[in-house]
Amino acid sequence: MAAKRTPEDTIDDTSAPLIEHLAELRNRIIWSLVAFVISMILCFAVGDWLLDFLLTPIEETMRALGNPNPVMQYTAPQEYFFTLVQISMVGGLALSFPVIAYQLWRFVAPGLYRSEKSAFLPFLVASPVLFLMGAAFAHYVVVPMAMTFFLGFADLPSVVAAYFTDPATNPDAATAVPREGIDIVFQGKVNETLDITLKMIIAFGLCFQLPVLLTLMGKAGLIGAAGLRNGRKWAIVGILTLAAIVTPPDVVTQIILFSVVYALYEVSIFLVAAVERKRKEELMAEGLWDEDEEDDAKDA
């Protein structure tokens, strides 16, 4: 049931013909593109530093596995350049997001009620904050664990061989026969390693948008807290599937992602319930709340 609008809660009196709206949309898009290009150029100027920062997890993993001088390589003349361009595009989008969000807000705000503006603006602020939290979690927690799993798994044969040939652990090491075969070593490519890192960062950043998405759907009346509680078993299956897709085949990493995303799901239930309570209080204050209708919704 929709609440009545007060005289103060009106749409901004800025009606304009369609051509003017299209012209305004064009200007907003141009300003957003200009902000993105400038941000991309700035990120490209410090691309080497950004690349070193993104490769920090694999560098620390390689050092921990006994490589004192980690080396990454590229095998095509243009590969390093386009790697920096890729970083610059992602970094430019992140850096210019406040400007893009502001332009979006300026375009849609005249068509919103004043109460809707005050309700929508916090989500516009929370979205980039949650994305940065997810990206930081991926970079500092998930990516190092993934690199440790992959490189540690590949390094396992040499660790076993070192155990049996070390006199401290094997008294018969002096008579041990050297291992035959080809030594398999890691020679990482910059672009392939960076792809893993960026995919993790983007995936976790999007996963952390779950409370924003579900709360907005709750404010629009598309979902309710009761429906989210009843759908926990389906949410668990979906989150487990997501964890298996976006993380390496490492049970520990998958459990961490599941735990974090499921916790965000429970937070979303709390936020949607708070939205429903606030809507109920507003409708009751205006005398528009129907208890019988609420009981029918619960029975359904």
Steps between C-alpha positions, in 0.01 A plus 500: 500500500654833401514787741342837415735776396518813712502842331873529573571157352473596136699449186727788410319743272749469217293348222665520160433377147645172383768672291627687805514176699697332224737797484549484875565125480759564230674759718502266799650221289764735361603616847516138616716400203731797556540403866569138401760593237681739736497239777624235257790722393593566863493128576710425193758753623544292817427169327830345607423568865145365463633187332750443781221548754269250326781244468597530868308182606680274250834668574466433873383144431800428277737637765331290767550190284875561485544719193711799617472682167149459350485569127200546272524504122316609189537325165375756249632853433159660553398287799640723775349815343152349476535367853550857620203611289284231663603617846439861400148424380402323822670761716355785294148364543551471877655847525233669288206319661414791736470734200299245301270437797455876549407547133252212527354652813462844337316341208250289696452724805250741340266206437504381861291605795696672773450205734624269227812713457583471869442123480702441183804713583636276782505204262694706248761563769501147644547327165860615429594456866383138499670438167832628639455280807444196279796589280727545802382169646579325172843662461623452856331170593366297208764558230793412734322179600433414135862562402624295795274212398599498132873561542523283811329214321744527207794522740398189697722248310813707565409531867463122528830446317675747731363313800643165390838643394554710814731320749318668787176320412632190323811324640539307173514820294867441420408185310179638353479496124440845344152542363476449128276692266442862401484775759173692465532865597256790497563770240203726538366732232405846612165521318377152605587556864340844492182353351460274803548792739261735319231231466518432872484871585203565271316184611531578870422867443174402330420241768525771763222689318249242626368710792452802273315298237270316741426811706408698189271214394350506848432875478334444163280231653636226276618282788440476873696392803271198548565387143875534550484296820298228331743497208811435710544146369492624140738780590744247648494294179547810286786635710677163501469487121636853473792413728585198286499713183693813602759340729774246432442133589607568854251401768630756750459790254153382403395476865627855562305639204188309602526626858544862392222505241258312724572748779415779255176315421406497869587870524272559202211328681553734795508807273188397309319437829601849616364646175170318551471622859560858391240471223251354748557784746447759226178337382370462855574867568292592195224253590555291187622176659272198457561230763279249315705547186819437699354177645405381149856568381642295787265211430602505134 
